[in-house]
C-alpha cells in the first residue's frame, strides 16, 4: 500500500495528554503539602509564568535549569511565600507531574489503532524523569517506537538540532513520509518547518494561524488524524 505517511512524531503535553490537568492537580497537591488549600489564583498565575518561561526557553533566552527553578521562585515571591523552600516545592511538583495524567480525545486508543501501520515516536520538551513516568503509566510508551526527550538529547524544540537528532534516529529517511503532530506553533510546527517535514497543527480551540509558520494540516480533534493520514477509522 502506498501510504501518504509512514512515520508520526507526536508531541505529548496538550496534544496526547492534558498537561493543564496534570499541572493544576500537581500544584494543588504541592500547596496542600505546605498548608495552602485555597490555591486557585496561584495556580492560574503559575500557568502564566510557566508559559512565559517555556517561550523564553524556545527562544534561547533562559536555560532549562533556570526555567525549572525560576518559575517557582517567581511565583512564591509574587505571593509573598518566600518562606517556602522552592527547591523542595519544585521536586514534589515534578514527581506529582509524572504520576498524574489525563488523555486528550482518547489519544491512547487512537495511537494503538495506528500501531501496526505507522511508526510512532514521541517528541517532547518535558523533563526526562517526569515524561518517562507519565508516558509509562499512561500506556503511551508501549505503543511508541521511541521517545525523543529534549532533556536527554540536549536540545529543546524548536531547535533544529533537536529535530535533526530525531531524524537521524528513525527508520524513515524520506521527509515527505514523516508527519509531526503538535499543539504549539512555536515549538512543534516551527521545529518541523526547520527540517522540512510535514506538519499537523492540533488546534482544538480554533486559534488563528500566526504568520511565519507552514502548517500542512490542521485538526481540532485527534480522531481527525485518520483523514490526514488518508485512512479510515
Secondary structure, DSSP 8 states (H G I E B T S, - for coil): ---S-SEEEE--BTTTB-HHHHHHHHHHHHHHHTT----HHHHHHHHHHHHHHHHHHHTTSS-HHHHHHHHHHHHHHHTT-TTS-HHHHHHHHHHHHHH---BSTTHHHHHHHHTTTSEEEEEE-S-HHHHHHHHHHHTHHHH-SEEEEHHHHS--TT-HHHHHHHHHTSS---GGGEEEEES-IIIIIHHHHHHT-EEEEE-TT-----TT---SEEESSGGGHHHHHT---
